[in-house]
Amino acid sequence: MNAPLPSNVSSATLASRVPLALDSRQLFQNGQRQVEILHGEARYSLRLTQTNKLILTK
């Protein structure tokens, strides 16, 4: 059960402070071990290692 928000805090304000969380299983599906991330003009590679660590490279 959640406590009510103070009257000066809206749920939209609260939501903007909570970072988006993605489960890595959503990114690495069907045996994929690498995904590309486009950020502006740059392309990044997010790779899942054999030891289950993440490596982000430009």
N, C-alpha and C positions, 0 to 999 in steps of 0.2 A: 504494500500500500504506500503510495507516494504522498508526501506532505503537500499541501496547497502552496502555490507560488506566492511570494509577496506581491502586493498590489502594484508595485512599481517595476515588476519583471514580467514580461510577456513570454509565452511559450516560444514565439519566434526568436526572441532575443536569446533565450536559453539554448535553442537548437543551433543558433549560429555559433555558439561557443563550444559545442561538442564536435570534435573532429569526426569525419566520415571514417568508418572502420569497415574494411573488406577482409573477408577470410581468404587466405592465399589459395584455398581450394577453388574459389571462384575464378581466380586468375589462371591457375594451372589445371586445366581440365583435359580429359582424354589422353593422359600421359605426357602432355606438353611440359617442358621443363624451362621454357623461355618465352617471354612475352615482350613486345615492343611497346614503349610508352612515348607518345608524341607530346612534347611540351614546347609550345610556340614553334620556333623553327628547328628545335633540336629533337633528335630521336635518341631515346635511351633504351637499353636492354636490361630487363630484369630476369635473372637466371636463378634457378633452383639447383643447388649443388647436390652431389651424392650424399653429403652429410646433412642435408635438409636445411642449409643456410641460404640466405638470399644475397645475391650480388647485383648491384646496380651499376652499370657502366654507361658512359656517353659514347 
